């Protein structure tokens, strides 16, 4: 199936590796200009260069989505470079296997901050822009762990992904009237 996204602009968080990287490549291959946002500068630059080498348009941006100011910088830099914002893929995420009884506070907070709070910041900020520009699409990368299929040793991850599913549902309800679609892929 070929989708033509020529003239569209997308941001993919966590685009330096894994599913985020695959999403960035797929969007670029379909014609979208892509902001490759990642915490790791080397990964972001490499993906941007690979997209450009394949004939696509890309911008590498280094930011931590769990910081609202850095999340805003992703959106601002994308709009400065490509003028619009049509698509957001929230792929940034942390998974760390650890039993509930030995999970420390730092790991708990970091996982929830990136997986849930980062998606909230990006959805809120991008949703405002998209609503003002006539609509858009936001896709959150969830997990079956968020739907109750936990196999042990992933309390923080499961909680963050369950929260992401609820955030997606509420965002979809609130933004639908503004022509912004919000979905989750598990």
Backbone bond lengths (Angstrom), bond angles and torsions (degrees), N, CA, C in turn:
res aa  C-N    CA-C-N  psi(-1)  N-CA   C-N-CA  omega(-1)  CA-C   N-CA-C  phi
1 X - - - 1.440 - - 1.529 108.53 -
2 X 1.308 117.41 127.21 1.466 122.72 -179.83 1.521 109.27 -110.48
3 X 1.316 115.76 126.10 1.455 122.25 177.94 1.522 107.41 -112.61
4 X 1.319 116.42 131.53 1.463 120.78 179.53 1.521 109.46 -94.55
5 X 1.316 116.64 111.30 1.459 122.51 178.61 1.524 111.40 -110.94
6 X 1.315 116.25 22.36 1.457 120.60 178.50 1.526 109.90 -55.35
7 X 1.318 115.76 131.24 1.455 120.77 -179.80 1.520 114.21 86.98
8 X 1.317 117.75 -5.73 1.461 121.60 178.49 1.524 109.88 -92.04
9 X 1.322 115.16 154.39 1.463 121.87 179.98 1.523 108.36 -123.83
10 X 1.325 115.41 132.51 1.461 121.03 -176.75 1.521 111.09 -129.17
11 X 1.311 114.53 149.54 1.462 122.58 169.16 1.520 106.39 -116.17
12 X 1.325 116.18 134.56 1.456 121.36 172.84 1.520 106.85 -124.54
13 X 1.335 116.52 116.69 1.457 120.18 175.48 1.531 108.12 -85.97
14 X 1.317 115.74 150.70 1.461 118.76 -177.09 1.518 111.41 65.78
15 X 1.349 116.17 31.25 1.462 121.37 -172.83 1.523 113.56 -84.38
16 X 1.316 117.64 3.00 1.451 120.34 -178.16 1.512 115.01 -79.65
17 X 1.328 117.12 -14.87 1.464 120.03 -179.43 1.513 110.39 -162.18
18 X 1.304 116.51 169.98 1.458 123.23 172.74 1.519 114.70 60.41
19 X 1.320 115.07 -140.98 1.458 121.91 -176.29 1.532 110.82 -64.99
20 X 1.325 117.29 -35.82 1.460 120.11 177.99 1.517 111.36 -61.40
21 X 1.313 116.79 -43.74 1.464 121.69 178.08 1.525 110.21 -62.86
22 X 1.314 116.75 -45.06 1.469 120.53 178.96 1.526 110.98 -61.47
23 X 1.338 117.06 -39.92 1.466 120.50 178.47 1.519 110.88 -65.04
24 X 1.342 117.04 -42.05 1.465 120.68 178.92 1.526 110.56 -60.60
25 X 1.325 117.54 -44.59 1.459 121.20 178.77 1.531 111.53 -64.56
26 X 1.320 117.37 -41.63 1.464 120.86 -179.67 1.529 111.19 -64.71
27 X 1.321 116.50 -42.97 1.464 120.04 178.08 1.524 110.74 -62.96
28 X 1.327 116.73 -45.88 1.465 120.55 179.62 1.526 111.15 -63.30
29 X 1.320 116.95 -41.46 1.466 120.63 179.06 1.525 111.72 -63.99
30 X 1.323 116.69 -24.87 1.466 121.55 178.19 1.526 112.16 -88.57
31 X 1.341 116.83 0.22 1.455 120.71 174.80 1.512 116.48 106.27
32 X 1.321 118.38 -4.70 1.468 120.62 -179.13 1.528 110.63 -76.64
33 X 1.324 115.54 147.14 1.460 121.12 167.80 1.524 105.67 -81.62
34 X 1.330 117.53 134.79 1.461 120.88 -170.85 1.522 111.89 -125.14
35 X 1.332 115.52 130.39 1.453 121.27 167.82 1.518 106.73 -90.03
36 X 1.320 116.02 116.54 1.456 123.71 179.35 1.529 106.22 -90.74
37 X 1.309 117.23 97.52 1.462 121.72 -177.57 1.526 109.59 -100.75
38 X 1.325 115.13 128.87 1.459 119.77 -179.73 1.522 108.72 -155.75
39 X 1.306 116.40 155.84 1.459 121.92 177.39 1.528 111.25 -74.24
40 X 1.321 116.40 -25.86 1.455 121.95 -177.40 1.532 109.85 -96.42
41 X 1.332 117.94 115.23 1.470 120.01 -176.09 1.529 113.89 -63.96
42 X 1.330 117.56 -36.40 1.467 120.32 -179.78 1.530 111.25 -64.85
43 X 1.326 116.11 -43.78 1.473 119.41 179.39 1.518 110.95 -65.19
44 X 1.343 117.32 -43.54 1.467 120.50 -179.23 1.527 110.34 -61.39
45 X 1.314 117.28 -45.70 1.468 121.46 179.95 1.525 111.53 -63.27
46 X 1.325 116.70 -43.11 1.467 120.83 -178.87 1.524 110.73 -61.99
47 X 1.318 117.17 -46.47 1.474 120.01 -179.98 1.522 110.14 -64.04
48 X 1.336 117.49 -43.12 1.460 120.64 177.81 1.532 110.46 -58.33
49 X 1.320 117.30 -46.52 1.465 121.22 -179.64 1.526 111.67 -63.19
50 X 1.331 117.44 -38.52 1.460 120.77 179.33 1.531 111.00 -67.71
51 X 1.321 116.90 -38.46 1.468 120.17 176.64 1.528 109.94 -65.04
52 X 1.332 116.62 -45.29 1.464 120.82 179.38 1.532 110.99 -62.86
53 X 1.329 117.59 -39.92 1.461 121.46 179.32 1.525 111.58 -63.86
54 X 1.331 116.42 -27.96 1.468 121.38 178.46 1.527 111.66 -86.67
55 X 1.343 116.89 3.40 1.462 120.52 177.46 1.514 114.79 96.49
56 X 1.332 117.58 5.45 1.462 120.48 -178.87 1.514 112.58 -93.25
57 X 1.324 114.88 172.52 1.458 121.81 176.30 1.519 108.52 -106.12
58 X 1.327 116.02 130.46 1.462 118.75 -179.38 1.518 110.53 -150.13
59 X 1.303 113.70 155.58 1.457 123.83 175.82 1.518 106.57 -131.27
60 X 1.321 117.29 130.61 1.459 120.96 175.07 1.520 108.11 -93.66
61 X 1.338 116.98 133.61 1.453 120.54 178.30 1.518 109.30 -138.18
62 X 1.314 116.03 128.07 1.461 121.62 -178.76 1.521 108.48 -98.52
63 X 1.325 116.04 122.38 1.467 120.68 179.92 1.517 109.89 -163.19
64 X 1.325 113.94 156.65 1.464 123.23 174.51 1.524 106.61 -103.49
65 X 1.325 117.54 111.16 1.467 121.11 -175.91 1.521 112.97 -64.56
66 X 1.328 117.84 -16.96 1.462 119.51 179.52 1.527 112.08 -78.54
67 X 1.324 116.96 -4.41 1.457 122.99 175.84 1.526 107.18 -106.50
68 X 1.342 117.79 116.90 1.462 121.01 -173.56 1.528 112.55 -58.56
69 X 1.326 117.19 -37.65 1.464 120.35 -179.69 1.525 111.30 -67.94
70 X 1.331 116.30 -38.92 1.457 119.44 177.39 1.530 110.87 -71.05
71 X 1.324 116.90 -36.75 1.468 120.14 175.45 1.528 109.68 -60.98
72 X 1.325 116.61 -43.77 1.465 120.53 178.49 1.523 110.94 -62.48
73 X 1.335 116.84 -35.44 1.471 119.37 -179.63 1.526 111.54 -64.99
74 X 1.319 117.59 -30.98 1.472 121.05 176.91 1.532 109.04 -61.77
75 X 1.312 115.16 -48.53 1.463 120.26 -177.46 1.523 110.94 -67.61
76 X 1.319 116.76 -45.15 1.469 120.50 -179.48 1.522 111.59 -62.00
77 X 1.325 117.77 -43.75 1.464 120.39 -179.08 1.525 111.25 -67.46
78 X 1.321 116.42 -36.87 1.468 120.26 178.28 1.522 110.62 -64.33
79 X 1.323 116.35 -45.79 1.469 119.78 179.58 1.520 111.61 -68.25
80 X 1.315 116.90 -34.87 1.464 119.77 177.69 1.527 110.57 -63.72
81 X 1.320 116.16 -39.73 1.469 120.62 -177.73 1.522 112.72 -80.86
82 X 1.348 117.38 -43.23 1.464 120.76 -172.58 1.536 114.24 -114.16
83 X 1.318 118.26 -1.31 1.464 126.61 174.51 1.526 116.14 78.92
84 X 1.302 119.66 -32.83 1.462 121.77 -175.45 1.520 110.76 -128.34
85 X 1.331 114.93 179.95 1.462 122.33 172.10 1.515 107.71 -149.40
86 X 1.322 115.65 118.49 1.468 120.98 -178.06 1.523 113.85 -114.33
87 X 1.331 116.43 -29.50 1.461 121.28 -171.55 1.527 109.77 -136.21
88 X 1.316 116.05 136.34 1.465 122.33 172.43 1.518 108.48 -128.27
89 X 1.314 116.16 127.55 1.466 121.99 172.52 1.526 106.82 -113.78
90 X 1.327 117.22 112.83 1.464 122.37 176.37 1.525 108.56 -87.97
91 X 1.330 115.36 91.21 1.465 120.61 -178.59 1.524 112.88 -109.09
92 X 1.327 117.72 -9.96 1.462 119.83 179.83 1.524 109.24 -61.04
93 X 1.303 116.62 132.33 1.457 119.14 -179.62 1.512 112.18 -167.46
94 X 1.320 113.67 157.93 1.462 121.59 178.11 1.521 108.13 -125.79
95 X 1.312 115.66 132.55 1.464 121.12 170.91 1.520 107.15 -124.13
96 X 1.295 115.47 128.01 1.461 120.57 175.89 1.520 107.32 -141.36
97 X 1.319 115.74 117.50 1.456 120.43 179.60 1.522 109.31 -75.09
98 X 1.328 115.47 125.97 1.460 120.58 177.32 1.524 108.43 -163.78
99 X 1.317 116.56 137.17 1.466 120.01 179.64 1.531 111.47 -64.74
100 X 1.293 116.56 147.42 1.455 122.95 -179.81 1.531 111.66 -52.13
101 X 1.306 116.96 -46.02 1.465 120.48 -174.05 1.527 114.29 -70.03
102 X 1.330 117.25 -14.58 1.463 119.62 178.48 1.530 113.02 -118.82
103 X 1.318 117.07 8.40 1.466 120.45 176.98 1.523 108.54 -70.43
104 X 1.323 116.59 125.01 1.458 117.67 179.03 1.535 110.02 -89.49
105 X 1.310 114.73 163.70 1.459 121.13 -174.82 1.524 111.91 -61.49
106 X 1.329 117.83 -39.06 1.464 120.22 -179.22 1.529 110.61 -60.19
107 X 1.343 116.79 -49.67 1.468 119.93 -179.00 1.530 110.77 -62.00
108 X 1.344 116.79 -43.90 1.463 120.25 177.92 1.528 110.30 -55.39
109 X 1.326 115.75 -54.08 1.465 120.27 -177.18 1.524 112.37 -61.92
110 X 1.315 118.42 -43.81 1.466 120.93 -177.28 1.517 111.23 -63.78
111 X 1.317 117.41 -42.98 1.462 120.56 179.88 1.529 110.34 -64.24
112 X 1.314 117.40 -47.20 1.471 120.56 179.80 1.532 110.47 -66.15
113 X 1.329 117.52 -39.76 1.470 120.32 -179.56 1.525 112.00 -62.69
114 X 1.308 118.00 -43.85 1.468 120.27 -179.17 1.526 110.91 -76.50
115 X 1.331 117.32 -52.57 1.460 121.17 -172.27 1.523 113.60 -69.73
116 X 1.325 118.10 -34.51 1.463 121.09 -175.89 1.525 112.53 -111.66
117 X 1.318 117.45 -54.15 1.460 119.60 -177.69 1.524 110.82 -65.34
118 X 1.317 117.73 -40.32 1.468 120.51 177.28 1.520 111.95 -60.46
119 X 1.327 116.77 -42.58 1.464 120.51 177.63 1.530 110.61 -65.82
120 X 1.335 116.77 -36.94 1.470 120.20 175.96 1.524 110.61 -61.55
121 X 1.338 117.05 -50.71 1.464 119.90 -179.57 1.527 110.97 -57.60
122 X 1.319 116.30 -49.00 1.465 119.90 -177.25 1.526 111.62 -65.15
123 X 1.335 117.19 -40.60 1.461 120.70 179.39 1.520 110.68 -65.85
124 X 1.311 116.94 -45.17 1.460 120.69 -179.66 1.525 111.25 -62.30
125 X 1.318 116.51 -50.35 1.460 121.20 -176.70 1.528 111.91 -68.23
126 X 1.312 117.08 -46.63 1.466 120.44 178.62 1.525 110.72 -68.39
127 X 1.340 116.85 -36.91 1.464 120.42 178.58 1.521 111.95 -59.67
128 X 1.324 116.85 -39.17 1.474 120.45 177.14 1.524 110.76 -62.36
129 X 1.328 115.74 -46.34 1.468 120.33 -179.23 1.524 110.20 -63.81
130 X 1.319 116.66 -47.89 1.464 120.83 -178.45 1.524 111.02 -61.29
131 X 1.324 116.69 -42.69 1.467 120.48 179.35 1.524 110.03 -60.77
132 X 1.312 117.30 -41.48 1.465 121.54 178.93 1.526 112.23 -68.71
133 X 1.334 116.80 -28.83 1.466 121.21 -177.63 1.527 113.03 -94.83
134 X 1.321 118.39 5.75 1.463 120.77 174.94 1.506 116.66 101.08
135 X 1.326 117.69 4.19 1.456 119.49 175.47 1.513 113.25 132.43
136 X 1.320 115.22 176.22 1.455 121.02 -179.78 1.517 110.83 171.94
137 X 1.316 114.58 -170.97 1.462 120.66 -178.33 1.528 109.70 -138.28
138 X 1.320 115.31 134.76 1.459 122.30 177.79 1.530 107.29 -123.71
139 X 1.329 115.57 130.65 1.466 120.91 178.20 1.520 108.15 -124.31
140 X 1.323 116.03 123.39 1.459 122.71 177.07 1.516 109.44 -100.49
141 X 1.323 116.11 130.78 1.459 119.39 177.46 1.517 108.83 -88.42
142 X 1.312 114.26 104.52 1.452 121.07 -179.32 1.516 110.50 -93.15
143 X 1.302 115.36 -151.78 1.457 121.28 -179.23 1.521 108.71 -160.18
144 X 1.325 116.25 149.91 1.459 119.44 174.21 1.526 110.55 -61.66
145 X 1.335 117.25 -21.99 1.463 120.78 174.83 1.526 110.67 -60.97
146 X 1.313 117.45 -31.96 1.457 121.46 178.89 1.513 113.15 -72.34
147 X 1.316 116.33 -16.20 1.460 121.14 178.97 1.510 113.29 -99.93
148 X 1.326 117.31 12.25 1.457 120.75 176.09 1.509 115.59 100.35
149 X 1.317 118.93 2.24 1.464 120.87 179.81 1.525 110.76 -93.20
150 X 1.301 115.62 60.29 1.465 121.23 -178.80 1.518 109.13 -91.00
151 X 1.310 115.32 138.64 1.463 120.48 -178.68 1.518 111.99 -108.50
152 X 1.317 117.28 14.84 1.458 121.29 179.09 1.509 112.02 96.20
153 X 1.313 115.14 146.96 1.446 120.25 176.12 1.513 115.07 75.83
154 X 1.332 117.77 23.46 1.468 119.30 -176.99 1.526 111.59 -146.09
155 X 1.321 118.02 39.88 1.468 121.01 -175.79 1.519 112.37 -59.41
156 X 1.314 117.73 -47.53 1.470 120.39 -178.32 1.519 110.81 -65.07
157 X 1.306 116.94 -44.77 1.462 121.36 179.72 1.528 110.70 -62.90
158 X 1.332 116.43 -47.65 1.456 120.44 -179.46 1.528 111.45 -61.51
159 X 1.321 116.72 -42.85 1.458 120.34 179.05 1.526 110.83 -62.92
160 X 1.324 116.41 -42.69 1.469 119.47 -179.51 1.520 111.28 -65.03
161 X 1.315 117.52 -38.97 1.464 120.30 -178.38 1.532 111.44 -76.38
162 X 1.331 118.21 -31.40 1.469 120.26 173.48 1.523 109.45 -64.95
163 X 1.322 115.98 -42.15 1.459 120.19 176.28 1.515 111.65 -62.29
164 X 1.332 117.05 -37.98 1.461 121.24 179.18 1.521 111.45 -64.23
165 X 1.315 116.97 -37.81 1.470 119.71 177.10 1.523 110.04 -63.18
166 X 1.325 117.44 -44.94 1.468 120.63 178.21 1.525 111.37 -65.53
167 X 1.326 117.28 -40.93 1.459 120.90 176.50 1.526 110.31 -59.57
168 X 1.306 116.77 -42.44 1.463 121.50 179.02 1.526 110.77 -61.04
169 X 1.327 116.74 -47.36 1.469 120.25 -178.62 1.523 111.52 -62.07
170 X 1.320 117.46 -45.17 1.458 120.42 -179.26 1.530 111.13 -69.31
171 X 1.320 117.21 -40.17 1.467 120.68 177.51 1.526 110.48 -61.82
172 X 1.318 116.23 -41.16 1.473 119.92 178.73 1.518 110.91 -61.05
173 X 1.334 116.88 -43.43 1.468 120.54 178.40 1.529 111.52 -62.44
174 X 1.323 116.26 -47.22 1.462 120.39 -175.34 1.522 113.46 -72.12
175 X 1.322 117.36 -34.31 1.462 119.85 -174.45 1.526 114.35 -93.90
176 X 1.315 117.62 -9.35 1.468 120.53 -178.34 1.528 111.94 -57.33
177 X 1.309 117.40 -42.99 1.468 120.91 -179.47 1.532 111.65 -65.75
178 X 1.317 116.69 -18.28 1.474 121.45 179.46 1.532 111.23 -97.85
179 X 1.336 116.09 10.10 1.476 123.49 177.56 1.537 112.87 67.43
180 X 1.320 115.80 31.39 1.456 121.10 176.05 1.528 107.01 -113.97
181 X 1.334 116.30 116.78 1.470 121.93 177.40 1.527 108.76 -86.70
182 X 1.314 116.13 137.60 1.466 120.86 177.17 1.519 107.77 -130.10
183 X 1.319 116.34 123.74 1.459 121.89 -179.81 1.522 109.62 -135.55
184 X 1.311 115.17 162.88 1.458 121.63 174.02 1.522 108.77 -122.83
185 X 1.305 115.61 144.49 1.457 122.38 173.57 1.516 106.18 -116.32
186 X 1.331 115.76 125.00 1.464 119.50 179.98 1.518 109.75 -101.01
